[in-house]
Amino acid sequence: MRSIRRRLPPAITPQIWDARLLGSNLAIYGGFEGVYDDESLGGGGVINLAPGWNNYNCETDGTDILDASSTAHGGLKSQEINVTSNQEGILGVNLFPARTSYFLVVIYLYGITGTVGLISSGGGGIINTTVVPPAGVWTRYSWKVQGDGSLRSLYIWASGGAAHFLVDDLTIREFI
């Protein structure tokens, strides 16, 4: 009797799978490296953002903190988000192209306190989730999502109240 194993293709490791089935990273500034931009607008607070990212609802008076952190998953920096209210954080504009193809979204979060929301823009979005990253360790989160034909942005914010966390190594790769 012949073994069924001989007829099955060999398993593909995640590294080979990525290389064969995924395009390049669409999140150009997903590494959170470079010179951080001061967007405190003279308010006296610390609102420093990685290149390509925007302040979303954070107070510039010192109540909320957005800054570079040397606690990085990859590279030399990550984005620190330390906010006091729901839906305060950062916004990456137009990260998802206006296509209906599938995307693999990967992000690393380092929990300190609170819940993190990841929401893509528009009518419910293609990502709409909350996570509670474990404190003191980098945790990988990933989603396979389908675009809906609209250009989409990505919000990374506190969900449900105050939160303090780090973000690094965001990748958005289209299945090809």
C-alpha positions in Angstrom: 0.0 0.0 0.0 1.4 3.4 -1.1 1.8 6.1 1.5 -0.4 9.2 1.1 2.6 11.3 2.2 4.4 10.8 -1.1 1.6 12.6 -3.0 1.4 15.6 -0.7 3.6 18.6 -1.5 6.2 19.5 1.1 5.3 22.0 3.8 6.2 25.6 3.1 7.9 27.4 6.0 6.6 30.9 6.8 9.8 32.5 5.5 9.5 30.8 2.1 5.7 31.4 2.1 6.3 35.2 2.6 8.9 35.3 -0.2 6.8 33.5 -2.7 3.3 34.8 -2.1 3.7 38.3 -0.8 4.7 41.6 -2.4 6.8 44.3 -0.9 5.9 46.1 2.3 3.4 48.9 1.6 3.9 50.4 5.0 7.0 52.5 4.0 7.4 54.0 7.5 6.4 50.8 9.4 9.8 50.5 11.0 9.3 53.7 13.0 12.9 54.8 12.4 14.3 58.2 11.3 14.1 61.7 12.8 10.9 62.1 14.8 8.8 65.2 14.0 7.8 67.5 16.9 4.0 68.2 16.5 3.4 69.6 19.9 2.6 73.0 18.3 4.1 74.9 21.2 1.8 73.3 23.7 4.6 72.2 26.0 3.9 68.5 25.6 5.9 65.7 24.0 4.2 64.9 20.6 7.1 63.5 18.5 6.1 61.2 15.6 8.0 58.8 13.4 8.2 59.9 9.8 5.0 59.2 7.8 2.8 59.1 10.9 0.3 61.7 12.3 -1.0 62.7 15.7 -4.6 61.5 16.2 -6.6 63.2 18.9 -3.6 63.5 21.4 -3.4 66.6 23.6 -0.3 68.8 23.0 -0.3 70.3 26.5 1.7 67.4 28.2 -1.3 65.3 29.0 -0.5 62.7 26.3 2.9 61.6 25.1 4.0 60.4 21.7 7.7 59.8 21.4 10.6 57.7 20.1 11.5 54.8 22.4 14.9 53.0 22.4 13.0 49.8 23.4 12.7 48.5 19.8 11.6 45.3 18.3 13.8 45.8 15.2 16.1 48.7 14.3 16.9 51.4 16.9 13.4 52.9 17.7 9.8 52.3 18.2 6.8 54.6 18.6 5.8 55.2 22.2 2.1 56.0 22.8 1.1 57.0 26.3 -2.3 58.6 26.3 -5.1 59.3 28.8 -8.3 58.8 26.7 -10.0 56.5 24.3 -9.2 56.9 20.5 -5.9 58.8 21.1 -2.8 57.7 19.2 -1.3 57.8 15.7 -2.6 57.6 12.2 -0.8 56.3 9.1 -2.5 57.8 6.0 -3.3 55.8 2.9 -1.4 52.6 3.8 -3.8 50.3 2.0 -4.2 50.7 -1.8 -7.6 50.9 -3.4 -7.8 47.3 -4.4 -9.9 44.2 -3.4 -6.9 41.9 -3.1 -5.8 40.2 0.2 -3.2 41.7 2.5 -1.1 40.3 5.3 -0.8 42.9 8.1 1.8 42.3 10.8 2.6 44.6 13.8 4.6 44.2 17.0 3.2 45.7 20.2 4.9 46.1 23.5 2.4 46.4 26.3 2.8 48.6 29.4 -0.9 49.3 30.3 -4.2 49.3 28.6 -5.9 48.1 25.4 -4.8 48.9 21.9 -7.2 49.5 19.0 -6.2 49.0 15.3 -8.8 50.4 13.0 -8.6 51.0 9.2 -10.5 54.0 8.0 -14.0 54.0 6.5 -17.2 52.2 7.0 -16.2 49.5 9.5 -12.8 49.1 7.8 -10.9 46.0 6.8 -9.2 45.9 10.2 -11.3 46.7 13.3 -9.9 45.0 16.4 -8.6 45.5 19.9 -5.8 43.7 21.7 -4.3 43.7 25.1 -0.6 43.2 24.6 1.3 41.5 27.4 3.3 43.9 29.6 7.1 44.0 29.1 7.4 41.8 25.9 7.1 42.3 22.2 4.1 40.4 20.8 3.5 39.8 17.1 -0.1 40.3 15.8 -1.1 39.4 12.3 -4.3 39.5 10.1 -5.1 38.4 6.6 -7.6 41.0 5.4 -9.3 41.7 2.1 -9.3 45.3 0.7 -12.6 46.7 -0.3 -11.5 48.8 -3.2 -11.1 52.0 -1.1 -7.9 53.7 -0.1 -7.5 53.1 3.6 -5.5 54.6 6.5 -4.6 52.9 9.8 -5.3 54.2 13.3 -3.3 52.8 16.2 -4.8 54.1 19.4 -5.9 53.5 23.0 -9.2 51.6 23.2 -11.6 52.0 26.1 -9.5 54.6 28.0 -5.9 55.3 29.0 -3.1 53.2 27.5 0.7 53.1 27.3 2.3 50.9 24.7 5.0 50.7 22.0 4.5 50.0 18.3 7.1 48.7 15.9 7.7 46.8 12.6 4.4 47.2 10.9 4.2 45.4 7.5 1.4 45.4 5.0 2.0 43.1 2.2 -0.3 42.2 -0.7 -0.8 38.6 -1.7 0.4 38.2 -5.3 
